[in-house]
Amino acid sequence: MTIPEPVVRPWPEAVVPPPLLAGHLHLWLAHLDTWGDVSWENVLSATEIARTSRYRFSVDRDRSRAGRGLLRTLLAEYLGTTPAEVAIETDRFGKPHLAGASSAAPIAFNLSGSAHLAIFAFTKGAAVGVDIEAFAMAPGSAGKPPPRDVRAIAARFAADEAALFQGLSAADATAAFLRIWTCKEACLKCHGTGLQTPLDEIPITFLDDTRGLGRLAGDCFTTRSYAPVAGSIATVAIAGQGMPEPQCWTLVR
């Protein structure tokens, strides 16, 4: 049995976001190397500069800074301020949120980066999580090498999920793994605990090639998966059953 995959469909390009209304969900894809010549020192916080300086290779440092800088840029557009003035805090699990955000439908957001790609999710009044994985699997695609033995990692999934990998070709096993993985990570980031929660504790049920449900104890999450670029898969998760139709764009300069 193969797990259905989302079809590759590029997202329309845009420069600035429209207003974020209550009940809306905005997704942004960014090709981080497009901003390789931008200096983010006057935008990022001292903590962000210090954290991104730890990367061994300059390409990883520059991509990480671009991802954080673009997050601030998009948030500033939504908030009507400047990127440097956006105050971001992290909770004890490392999930970012706006500092001092009020309880009256504040902007909830999440981000994920993989190789040269980053994805950002924004909504109001609901927790959100997102994950993207970019691997050099498709002709003409770029990204990091795919995992060598996805079955070994899948052994940490729920038993019925791990059983799905029996008899799959290497290509199908990798594709199945990436869809399950991004769904699990998006749900766990939405929940707020991230990968500190064992992967077998949040089984994923696939409804079709893009939609799914995740369950963790008494909590439920709705997922939506995309392939905005060949060789990539991205999943967004919202707490509860049901998700507003996401509005998706590719950020350009």
C-alpha positions in Angstrom: 0.0 0.0 0.0 1.4 3.4 -0.9 0.5 6.6 0.9 -1.0 9.3 -1.4 1.3 12.2 -2.2 0.4 15.8 -3.0 0.9 16.8 -6.6 3.6 19.4 -7.3 1.8 22.7 -7.8 3.8 26.0 -7.6 2.3 28.7 -5.5 1.6 32.2 -7.0 4.2 34.8 -6.4 3.6 37.9 -4.1 5.7 40.6 -2.5 3.5 41.6 0.5 0.7 39.9 2.3 -2.9 40.9 2.3 -4.5 41.6 5.7 -4.7 38.6 8.0 -8.3 38.2 9.0 -9.7 36.1 11.8 -10.2 32.5 10.6 -7.8 32.9 7.7 -4.6 30.8 7.3 -1.7 32.2 5.2 1.2 30.1 4.0 4.4 31.6 2.5 7.2 29.7 0.7 10.6 31.4 0.4 13.6 30.4 -1.7 16.2 31.5 0.9 19.2 31.9 -1.5 17.2 34.7 -3.3 18.1 36.8 -0.3 21.7 35.7 -0.1 23.0 39.3 -0.6 20.9 40.8 2.1 22.5 41.8 5.5 20.1 41.1 8.3 22.2 42.5 11.2 19.9 45.5 11.6 16.8 43.4 11.6 17.6 40.4 13.8 18.0 40.4 17.5 21.3 39.9 19.2 20.2 36.4 20.3 19.3 35.5 16.7 22.6 36.8 15.4 24.5 34.8 18.0 22.5 31.7 17.3 23.0 31.8 13.6 26.7 32.5 13.9 27.2 29.0 15.3 26.7 27.4 11.9 29.9 25.9 10.5 29.2 26.8 6.9 28.3 30.3 5.7 25.6 29.0 3.4 23.7 27.5 6.4 24.3 30.7 8.4 23.0 32.9 5.6 19.9 30.8 5.0 19.1 30.7 8.7 19.4 34.5 8.9 17.3 34.9 5.8 14.6 32.7 7.2 14.4 34.6 10.5 14.6 37.9 8.7 11.8 37.1 6.4 9.7 35.9 9.3 10.2 39.3 10.9 9.5 41.0 7.5 6.2 39.2 7.1 5.1 39.7 10.7 5.9 43.4 10.4 3.6 43.7 7.4 0.8 42.0 9.3 1.4 44.2 12.4 2.1 47.5 10.7 5.5 48.0 12.1 9.2 47.5 11.2 10.9 44.1 11.2 13.4 45.1 13.8 10.6 46.2 16.1 8.8 42.8 16.1 9.3 41.3 19.5 9.5 37.5 19.4 9.8 35.2 22.4 10.1 31.4 22.7 8.5 29.1 25.2 10.2 26.4 27.2 10.0 24.1 24.2 11.4 26.6 21.8 8.2 27.5 20.0 8.2 31.2 18.9 5.4 33.6 19.6 4.9 37.3 19.7 6.0 38.9 23.0 3.2 40.3 25.1 0.6 39.1 22.6 -2.9 39.7 23.9 -5.5 36.9 24.2 -7.8 38.6 21.8 -7.0 36.6 18.6 -3.3 37.4 18.4 -1.3 36.3 15.4 -0.1 32.8 15.7 2.8 31.7 13.5 5.3 29.0 12.8 8.2 28.5 10.5 10.3 25.7 9.1 13.4 25.5 6.9 15.0 22.8 4.9 18.1 23.4 2.7 17.2 26.3 0.5 13.5 26.5 1.3 11.5 27.9 4.2 7.8 28.0 4.9 5.9 30.3 7.2 2.4 29.9 8.5 0.2 32.7 10.0 -3.3 32.6 11.5 -5.4 34.1 14.3 -7.1 32.5 17.2 -5.7 29.0 16.7 -2.4 27.2 17.3 -0.5 26.4 14.1 2.6 24.3 13.2 4.4 23.8 9.9 7.2 21.6 8.5 9.0 21.4 5.2 11.5 18.9 3.9 13.5 19.5 0.7 15.4 16.6 -0.8 17.2 16.2 -4.1 14.9 13.4 -5.3 13.2 14.7 -8.4 14.9 15.6 -11.7 16.1 19.2 -11.5 15.3 19.5 -7.8 17.7 20.8 -5.2 18.0 20.0 -1.5 19.8 17.8 0.9 20.3 14.0 0.3 17.3 11.9 1.2 17.5 9.8 4.4 19.5 6.6 3.9 17.2 4.2 5.7 13.8 5.6 6.2 12.5 2.2 7.4 14.8 2.4 10.5 13.4 5.8 11.4 9.8 4.7 10.6 10.3 1.9 13.2 9.7 4.8 15.7 6.3 5.5 14.3 3.1 3.9 15.4 3.0 0.1 14.7 0.4 0.4 11.9 2.4 3.2 10.3 5.6 1.3 10.4 3.9 -1.7 8.8 3.0 0.4 5.8 6.7 0.4 4.7 6.8 -3.4 4.2 7.1 -4.2 0.5 7.5 -0.6 -0.7 10.2 0.3 -3.1 13.0 2.6 -1.9 11.4 5.6 -3.7 7.9 4.9 -2.4 9.2 4.3 1.1 11.0 7.7 1.1 7.9 9.5 -0.2 5.7 7.8 2.4 8.2 8.6 5.2 8.4 12.3 4.3 4.6 12.7 4.2 4.2 11.0 7.6 7.2 12.8 9.1 6.1 16.3 8.0 2.5 15.6 9.3 3.8 14.5 12.7 6.3 17.3 13.0 3.7 19.9 12.0 1.2 18.5 14.6 3.9 18.4 17.3 5.0 22.0 16.6 1.3 23.0 16.7 0.9 21.2 20.0 4.0 23.0 21.2 6.2 20.1 22.4 8.0 19.4 19.1 10.0 16.3 18.8 10.3 15.9 22.5 7.1 13.9 22.2 7.7 10.3 20.9 6.7 9.9 17.3 4.5 6.8 18.0 2.3 8.9 20.3 0.8 10.9 17.4 -0.6 8.6 14.7 -1.6 10.2 11.4 -4.7 9.2 9.4 -4.6 10.2 5.8 -8.0 11.3 4.3 -6.6 11.9 0.7 -3.5 13.1 -1.1 -3.3 16.4 0.9 -5.6 16.2 4.0 -5.0 14.2 7.2 -5.7 14.0 10.9 -3.3 13.7 13.8 -4.2 12.7 17.4 -2.2 13.1 20.5 -3.8 12.0 23.8 -7.1 13.9 23.8 -6.0 16.5 21.2 -6.8 16.4 17.5 -5.0 18.2 14.6 -6.0 18.8 11.0 -3.2 18.6 8.5 -2.8 19.8 4.9 0.2 18.8 2.8 1.6 20.5 -0.3 4.4 20.0 -2.8 5.1 23.6 -3.9 8.5 22.8 -5.4 9.7 19.5 -7.0 11.5 17.5 -4.4 9.8 19.1 -1.4 6.8 18.4 0.8 5.3 20.8 3.3 2.6 20.2 5.9 0.6 22.7 8.0 -1.3 21.6 11.1 -4.1 23.4 13.0 -5.5 22.4 16.3 -8.9 20.8 16.2 -10.9 19.2 13.4 -11.3 21.4 10.4 -9.0 23.9 8.8 -9.7 27.1 6.9 -8.7 26.9 3.2 -5.1 28.0 3.3 -4.0 30.9 1.1 -0.6 30.2 -0.3 2.1 32.3 -1.9 5.7 32.2 -2.9 7.5 35.3 -1.5 9.6 37.2 -4.1 11.7 40.4 -3.9 
